[in-house]
Amino acid sequence: MDSFPTTAPRVSLVIGNPKPMSRTRTLAERFTDGLIEQPGRDRVVIDLAEQADALFPPRTELLAPLYERLSGSDLVVVASPTYKASYTGLTKLFFDQMRPNALQGVVAIPLMTGASAAHSLAVDFHLTPLLRELGAIVPTGGVYFIVNETEDLEAAVNAAIARQRSQLALLKAPWGGKHAGNAIDGR
């Protein structure tokens, strides 16, 4: 019998697209909702496009509640479109204001979108190190969606969910250390 808590996870999404209600946000929400199917979960979306007043110039009193939410989350999904082979400046500006190790012990999944597979490594080479620098546990590979007109995005989301679930299942194996997968299913 598993001795881990079965409470619904506290999930936060950070969307780093400068356009509000972007395709990146839609994909991140679909991915997260498909990954976390528990009723009663606590899910909050922080769309950085809607936080311009707090970020330009950075206003600590407006950012502090957002950072507290992230620090207290069980799972954080950080989503950004690919800009110049990396994540957006908006994403960088937001996370640059966080205190060191602010995400200590928080499970994070980096997610990026792009027009082609040419920049698919950006999620693991740029966004993952940013999250680890802040102390987050990034137990799986990042998620990358190609968002062009011909891509079947629903199939891509379902495939990404299946990949994440299989990677997280490996973490729960008896030989695994801390059960980071628990943030996903609450066990």
Secondary structure, DSSP 8 states (H G I E B T S, - for coil): ---S--S--EEEEEE--SSTT-HHHHHHHHHHHHH---TT-EEEEEEGGGGHHHHTTT-HHHHHHHHHHHHT-SEEEEEEE-BTTB--HHHHHHHHTS-TTTTTT-EEEEEEEESSGGGTTHIIIIIHHHHHHTT-B--S--EEEE-STT--HHHHHHHHHHHHHHHHHHHTSTT-SS-TTHHHH--
